[in-house]
Amino acid sequence: MTSLADVTIPPAGRGCLRPVQAGRDLLAVADLVELCFKDSLDQDGRSYLKQIRQAAQDNEIWHWAATAAEAVNGLPISGYVWEEKGVIVGNLSLIPLRSLGQRMFLIANVAVHPDFRGRGIGRMLTATALDYVQRRGIKYAWLQVRHDNPPAIHIYQSLGFTERARRTAWSSVPGPLEAAAQGGGILVQRSAAYWELQSRWLERLYPAELRWHLPLNLGLLQPGLWGSLQRFFSLEYPAQWAIEQNRVLQGVLSSHLEGGHAHTLWLAAPPEGELNVTAIHALLAAARQHSSVRRVFTLNLPAGYAAGALQAAGFKEQQTLIWMRVAF
């Protein structure tokens, strides 16, 4: 892996790389992130930026956050910025997480103003973040990058990142649904007898290595007393639909309401070569038709998986991200 010492600081008249200062920088960072990702921001992304701007106005909160961070572990609150002549033109966020019992960091919001690209600012920000993570004894750092951004992918690969997964985010589009073809199967109530197969399919489509960024709680979906207790105490009761063909389970779809505006769907279905596309189309259409309120439905799946069924059921591909990891 490339070390910080191997990275050349971008030529600039008065450029400097420094830790982000929450109370001072957040509004400028939000503006930069919005400028750089305006074409790919979803509802959650826009809500996140709105919250940042609102929080930036509360000086007391950010004074406390800065003091607490310095007192606890010296974390530079949320990452690094590149500043030139008093203007923030580069940003990188560092988010501490845990996955499979291990501490790790997610590198996010790597943004460079269009007028300052091609000078190595993004590479320098990333190398600095990796140096920070490594010096603290953390074993892994993750990031996500659009599959259609070869320059960024090349930078991350040169710094030691390797691809771990490629996933596509889908969302429903308003309008009438295409009728599901006959013979796809019969919609039935999700039975406890399906859970062993359903959970195995879920584990394959949403592997544990990636669930730190996918809010999938398998406990809420499982039948029996343990699942009932988790639903009772969390006050979350996901709807679930199943589809059979010749009494053989073809798929299970679970729905979870997120933030009052969108339903996150979790699909449990066989591998691509065994997938009954017509059945999955019918399952997705049933979930959309079940909602009495017009809502957005979203899914996150391995790239290419069930694409035909999703499109037929009125879903549109939002973006495909490569999940990359570096190990120290």
C-alpha positions as CSV (number, residue, x, y, z in Angstrom):
1,M,0.0,0.0,0.0
2,T,1.2,3.5,-0.8
3,S,2.3,5.4,2.3
4,L,1.7,9.0,3.0
5,A,5.4,9.7,2.4
6,D,5.1,8.5,-1.2
7,V,2.3,11.0,-2.0
8,T,3.2,14.3,-3.5
9,I,1.3,17.3,-2.1
10,P,-0.6,19.0,-5.0
11,P,1.0,22.2,-6.3
12,A,-0.9,25.2,-5.1
13,G,-0.1,28.7,-4.2
14,R,-1.5,28.6,-0.6
15,G,-3.2,25.3,-0.4
16,C,-3.2,23.4,2.9
17,L,-4.7,20.1,4.1
18,R,-6.0,20.2,7.6
19,P,-8.6,18.4,9.9
20,V,-12.1,19.7,9.4
21,Q,-13.3,22.1,12.0
22,A,-17.0,21.4,12.5
23,G,-18.3,24.8,13.5
24,R,-16.2,26.6,11.0
25,D,-16.3,24.3,7.9
26,L,-19.6,22.4,7.8
27,L,-21.6,24.8,5.7
28,A,-18.8,25.0,3.1
29,V,-18.4,21.3,3.2
30,A,-22.1,20.7,2.6
31,D,-22.0,23.2,-0.4
32,L,-19.0,21.4,-1.9
33,V,-20.6,17.9,-1.5
34,E,-23.8,19.1,-3.0
35,L,-22.0,20.6,-6.0
36,C,-19.9,17.5,-6.6
37,F,-22.7,14.9,-6.2
38,K,-25.8,16.9,-7.3
39,D,-26.5,14.4,-10.1
40,S,-26.5,11.4,-7.7
41,L,-28.0,12.7,-4.5
42,D,-31.1,10.7,-3.4
43,Q,-33.7,11.8,-0.8
44,D,-31.5,10.5,2.1
45,G,-28.5,12.4,0.7
46,R,-30.4,15.7,0.5
47,S,-31.8,15.2,4.0
48,Y,-28.3,14.5,5.3
49,L,-27.0,17.8,3.8
50,K,-30.0,19.7,5.2
51,Q,-29.2,18.3,8.7
52,I,-25.6,19.3,8.3
53,R,-26.6,22.9,7.5
54,Q,-29.0,23.1,10.3
55,A,-26.5,21.7,12.8
56,A,-23.8,24.1,11.6
57,Q,-25.9,26.9,12.9
58,D,-25.8,25.6,16.5
59,N,-22.4,26.7,17.7
60,E,-22.9,25.2,21.2
61,I,-23.4,21.7,19.8
62,W,-20.2,21.9,17.7
63,H,-18.2,23.4,20.5
64,W,-19.2,20.4,22.7
65,A,-18.5,18.0,19.8
66,A,-15.0,19.4,19.2
67,T,-14.2,19.3,22.9
68,A,-15.5,15.8,23.4
69,A,-13.7,14.4,20.4
70,E,-10.4,15.9,21.5
71,A,-10.8,14.7,25.0
72,V,-11.8,11.1,24.0
73,N,-9.5,10.1,21.1
74,G,-8.3,13.1,19.2
75,L,-10.5,12.2,16.2
76,P,-10.6,15.1,13.7
77,I,-14.4,15.1,14.1
78,S,-15.3,14.1,10.6
79,G,-12.2,14.1,8.4
80,Y,-10.1,16.5,6.4
81,V,-10.4,19.4,4.0
82,W,-8.2,21.0,1.4
83,E,-8.3,24.8,1.6
84,E,-6.9,27.4,-0.9
85,K,-6.9,31.1,-0.2
86,G,-9.5,30.6,2.5
87,V,-11.9,28.5,0.3
88,I,-12.5,24.8,0.9
89,V,-12.1,23.0,-2.4
90,G,-11.6,19.5,-1.2
91,N,-13.3,17.3,1.5
92,L,-13.1,13.8,2.9
93,S,-15.2,12.4,5.8
94,L,-14.1,9.7,8.2
95,I,-16.8,7.7,9.9
96,P,-15.9,5.2,12.6
97,L,-17.9,2.0,12.5
98,R,-17.9,-1.6,13.7
99,S,-18.3,-4.7,11.5
100,L,-18.2,-8.3,12.6
101,G,-16.9,-7.1,16.0
102,Q,-14.0,-5.1,14.6
103,R,-13.4,-1.4,14.5
104,M,-13.1,0.2,11.1
105,F,-13.5,3.4,9.2
106,L,-15.6,4.4,6.3
107,I,-14.1,7.0,4.0
108,A,-17.0,9.1,2.5
109,N,-17.8,12.4,0.8
110,V,-14.5,12.6,-1.1
111,A,-15.2,15.7,-3.1
112,V,-13.0,18.1,-5.0
113,H,-14.3,21.2,-6.7
114,P,-14.4,20.8,-10.5
115,D,-12.1,23.7,-11.0
116,F,-9.4,22.1,-8.9
117,R,-9.5,18.5,-10.1
118,G,-6.5,16.8,-11.7
119,R,-4.0,18.1,-9.2
120,G,-4.0,15.1,-6.8
121,I,-6.1,16.7,-4.1
122,G,-8.4,13.7,-3.7
123,R,-5.5,11.4,-3.6
124,M,-3.8,13.4,-0.9
125,L,-6.9,13.6,1.2
126,T,-7.4,9.8,0.9
127,A,-3.7,9.0,1.7
128,T,-3.9,11.3,4.8
129,A,-7.0,9.5,6.0
130,L,-5.4,6.1,5.5
131,D,-2.4,7.2,7.5
132,Y,-4.6,8.4,10.3
133,V,-6.5,5.1,10.4
134,Q,-3.4,2.9,10.2
135,R,-1.6,4.8,13.0
136,R,-4.5,4.0,15.3
137,G,-4.2,0.3,14.8
138,I,-7.5,-0.1,12.8
139,K,-7.3,-3.0,10.4
140,Y,-9.8,-1.9,7.7
141,A,-11.0,1.1,5.9
142,W,-13.9,1.0,3.4
143,L,-15.2,3.3,0.8
144,Q,-17.8,3.3,-2.0
145,V,-17.2,4.7,-5.5
146,R,-19.5,4.9,-8.6
147,H,-18.7,2.2,-11.1
148,D,-18.6,4.8,-13.9
149,N,-15.8,6.9,-12.2
150,P,-12.6,5.3,-13.5
151,P,-10.2,8.1,-12.4
152,A,-11.4,7.7,-8.7
153,I,-11.3,3.9,-8.9
154,H,-7.7,4.1,-10.2
155,I,-6.7,6.4,-7.3
156,Y,-8.2,4.1,-4.7
157,Q,-6.6,1.0,-6.3
158,S,-3.2,2.7,-6.3
159,L,-3.6,3.3,-2.5
160,G,-4.3,-0.3,-1.8
161,F,-8.1,-0.6,-2.0
162,T,-9.5,-3.8,-3.6
163,E,-13.1,-4.4,-4.8
164,R,-15.2,-6.4,-2.4
165,A,-18.7,-6.0,-4.0
166,R,-20.6,-4.2,-6.7
167,R,-24.2,-3.2,-5.8
168,T,-27.0,-1.4,-7.4
169,A,-29.5,0.9,-5.7
170,W,-33.0,0.8,-7.2
171,S,-36.1,2.9,-6.5
172,S,-39.7,2.8,-7.7
173,V,-40.9,5.1,-10.4
174,P,-44.4,6.6,-10.2
175,G,-47.0,5.4,-12.7
176,P,-49.0,2.3,-13.5
177,L,-47.4,-1.0,-13.2
178,E,-46.9,-3.5,-16.0
179,A,-49.1,-6.5,-15.3
180,A,-47.1,-9.6,-14.1
181,A,-47.1,-12.4,-16.6
182,Q,-49.2,-15.4,-15.9
183,G,-47.6,-18.5,-14.4
184,G,-45.2,-16.7,-12.1
185,G,-46.6,-18.3,-9.0
186,I,-49.1,-17.8,-6.2
187,L,-48.8,-15.2,-3.6
188,V,-49.1,-16.7,-0.1
189,Q,-48.6,-15.6,3.5
190,R,-44.9,-15.8,4.7
191,S,-44.8,-19.0,6.7
192,A,-42.4,-19.9,9.5
193,A,-41.4,-23.0,7.5
194,Y,-39.8,-20.7,4.9
195,W,-37.4,-19.0,7.3
196,E,-34.5,-21.4,6.9
197,L,-34.4,-20.9,3.2
198,Q,-35.3,-17.2,3.4
199,S,-32.5,-16.4,5.8
200,R,-30.0,-18.3,3.7
201,W,-31.0,-16.3,0.6
202,L,-30.8,-13.1,2.6
203,E,-27.3,-13.9,3.9
204,R,-26.2,-14.4,0.3
205,L,-27.7,-11.2,-1.1
206,Y,-26.8,-9.1,1.9
207,P,-23.6,-10.7,3.3
208,A,-22.5,-9.9,6.9
209,E,-19.4,-8.2,5.6
210,L,-21.5,-5.5,4.1
211,R,-24.4,-5.1,6.5
212,W,-22.6,-2.3,8.4
213,H,-24.0,-0.1,5.7
214,L,-27.3,-1.9,5.0
215,P,-29.8,-1.4,7.8
216,L,-31.0,-5.0,7.6
217,N,-32.0,-6.6,11.0
218,L,-32.6,-10.2,10.4
219,G,-34.1,-10.6,13.8
220,L,-37.1,-8.4,12.8
221,L,-37.9,-10.8,10.0
222,Q,-37.6,-14.1,11.7
223,P,-40.7,-16.0,12.9
224,G,-41.3,-17.3,16.4
225,L,-41.0,-15.8,19.9
226,W,-37.6,-14.2,19.4
227,G,-38.7,-12.3,16.3
228,S,-41.9,-11.3,18.0
229,L,-40.0,-9.9,21.0
230,Q,-37.7,-7.9,18.7
231,R,-40.6,-6.4,16.8
232,F,-42.4,-5.6,20.0
233,F,-39.5,-3.8,21.7
234,S,-38.5,-2.0,18.5
235,L,-42.0,-1.1,17.5
236,E,-41.2,-2.1,14.0
237,Y,-43.4,-4.6,12.2
238,P,-42.2,-5.2,8.6
239,A,-44.7,-6.5,6.1
240,Q,-43.6,-9.7,4.3
241,W,-44.9,-11.4,1.1
242,A,-44.0,-14.8,-0.3
243,I,-44.6,-16.5,-3.6
244,E,-44.7,-20.2,-4.5
245,Q,-44.8,-22.1,-7.7
246,N,-45.9,-25.8,-7.6
247,R,-45.6,-25.4,-3.8
248,V,-41.9,-24.5,-4.0
249,L,-40.9,-21.2,-2.6
250,Q,-39.7,-18.7,-5.2
251,G,-39.0,-15.7,-3.1
252,V,-39.8,-13.6,0.0
253,L,-40.0,-9.8,0.1
254,S,-39.9,-7.8,3.3
255,S,-40.7,-4.1,3.6
256,H,-39.4,-1.6,6.2
257,L,-40.6,2.0,6.4
258,E,-37.6,4.4,6.5
259,G,-38.0,8.0,7.8
260,G,-41.7,8.3,6.8
261,H,-41.0,8.7,3.1
262,A,-39.6,5.5,1.7
263,H,-40.1,1.7,2.0
264,T,-36.8,-0.2,2.0
265,L,-37.4,-3.7,0.5
266,W,-35.3,-6.7,1.3
267,L,-35.5,-9.5,-1.3
268,A,-34.8,-13.1,-0.5
269,A,-34.5,-15.2,-3.6
270,P,-32.4,-17.9,-5.3
271,P,-29.1,-17.3,-7.2
272,E,-29.4,-15.7,-10.6
273,G,-29.3,-19.0,-12.5
274,E,-32.2,-20.4,-10.5
275,L,-34.2,-17.2,-10.3
276,N,-37.9,-17.2,-11.4
277,V,-38.0,-13.7,-12.9
278,T,-41.8,-13.8,-13.5
279,A,-42.4,-14.7,-9.8
280,I,-40.1,-11.9,-8.5
281,H,-41.8,-9.4,-10.8
282,A,-45.2,-10.5,-9.3
283,L,-43.7,-10.2,-5.8
284,L,-42.4,-6.7,-6.3
285,A,-45.6,-5.6,-7.9
286,A,-47.6,-6.9,-5.0
287,A,-45.6,-4.9,-2.5
288,R,-46.1,-1.7,-4.4
289,Q,-49.8,-2.3,-4.8
290,H,-50.2,-3.2,-1.1
291,S,-49.3,0.4,-0.1
292,S,-52.3,2.6,0.2
293,V,-50.1,5.7,0.3
294,R,-47.9,6.7,-2.6
295,R,-44.4,6.0,-1.3
296,V,-41.0,5.4,-2.8
297,F,-39.7,1.8,-2.6
298,T,-36.0,1.2,-2.6
299,L,-33.8,-1.9,-2.9
300,N,-30.1,-2.5,-2.8
301,L,-28.9,-5.7,-4.6
302,P,-25.8,-7.1,-6.2
303,A,-25.2,-5.4,-9.6
304,G,-27.2,-7.1,-12.3
305,Y,-29.2,-9.3,-10.0
306,A,-33.0,-9.6,-11.0
307,A,-32.7,-6.5,-13.1
308,G,-35.4,-7.6,-15.6
309,A,-37.9,-8.3,-12.8
310,L,-37.2,-4.9,-11.2
311,Q,-37.6,-3.0,-14.4
312,A,-40.8,-4.8,-15.2
313,A,-42.2,-4.0,-11.7
314,G,-41.6,-0.3,-12.2
315,F,-38.1,0.2,-10.6
316,K,-35.3,2.3,-12.0
317,E,-31.6,1.9,-11.4
318,Q,-30.3,4.9,-9.4
319,Q,-26.6,4.1,-9.2
320,T,-24.1,1.2,-9.0
321,L,-21.4,1.5,-6.4
322,I,-18.2,-0.5,-6.0
323,W,-17.5,-1.3,-2.4
324,M,-13.8,-1.2,-1.8
325,R,-11.7,-2.2,1.2
326,V,-8.1,-1.8,2.3
327,A,-6.5,-3.9,5.0
328,F,-3.5,-2.9,7.0
